[in-house]
């Protein structure tokens, strides 16, 4: 009696699991190609992007102008598109994981023995992947909204001697003296946007998970005590969706504080503390 109804679920599970694998691969491999343009061709390797950024940043700083030089603007535009593509793929992946999670937990509630244990393990794995995907969505939205600030860690990665070293020394000195130039004003502005984006996105996540927690507990209260597996799933999600916002709440407060007073945090970054 259970075989006919189980077959569609099995096929759906296989399709969704395949989609997860394809999207996870696309998240890693596709952004470079999709973010590239005919004019620039993108950046084939991270080392090429880092080298181009360092050269362009040194030129931009020496210009003293607010508007980025063409070379730096090319890097910034590429990085924004790159993160936008990754955010879009991560959103689709998150939707697929949510659907897969529903399928898995429904199968768990109808199964017994080793099958139930297998579905429970799969459900935990899918849930952890979904939570990780939420963080990927938020982080890539942040990178798309403030690509210049998102690029800053590449300036210090792997050492910074020569012209770039002198440039970063000037940046640190300006920040320490609270004196600004056109480029530094733009950097601080984008740094504020970078942390404000995380604060806003994190606040949305907190609100969504708080709502999910309330919904889970209400559903649990309406579920008969005899349906122990469903109650177990709902209780687990109720706890998880209450704990996860606590973590995100800390992230929101930290980023809000940085956005309100960005200069010390930006100086700490250039001094190796970020």
Helices and strands as residue ranges (DSSP letters): H 2-35, H 46-63, H 70-110, H 113-145, H 147-156, H 162-177, H 182-222, H 228-260, H 262-270
